[in-house]
Amino acid sequence: MSPTEAGLMSIAMVGGLLVSSIVSGRVITRTGLWKRWLVGGMVMVIAGISLLGTIDAETPLVVVGLFMAIVGVGLGATMQNLVLSVQNNTAPEDLGAARLGGRDVPLHRWLRRCRRARRGARPPGQQQRQGRRPAGW
């Protein structure tokens, strides 16, 4: 598979994510039932990743695209609805903290650690031992 084909395979996943997030959002807005979308979405993600684990060099691209679409459909039914479930189970005065603590803060921490690792910096609180850099940094 060429790099271009590999990049094009992500279109199937993003397309599945787009359709699934729109459909699940509209249905949840109309019915108010969100738990089944979270469980079903994670089942789809696990099934899609399991199917992707079976591909090899001879697997047709259409099949790989289908497996990627299954992952995308599962992610679309899960991602924003997980935030919705956290917001539904949080007191109104804690909504901002619940949303940030559940998703955005760890992402920013991870990105900051990646930038530090690229520059060769150590994370805070980690001492340099005997003139050597700690493992992994």
Secondary structure, DSSP 8 states (H G I E B T S, - for coil): --HHHHHHHHHHHHHHHHHHHHHHHHHHHHH---HHHHHHHHHHHHHHHHHHTT--TTS-HHHHHHHHHHHHHHHHHHHHHHHHHHHHTS-GGGHHHHHIIIIIHHHHHHHHHHHHHHHT---TT---BTTB--TT-
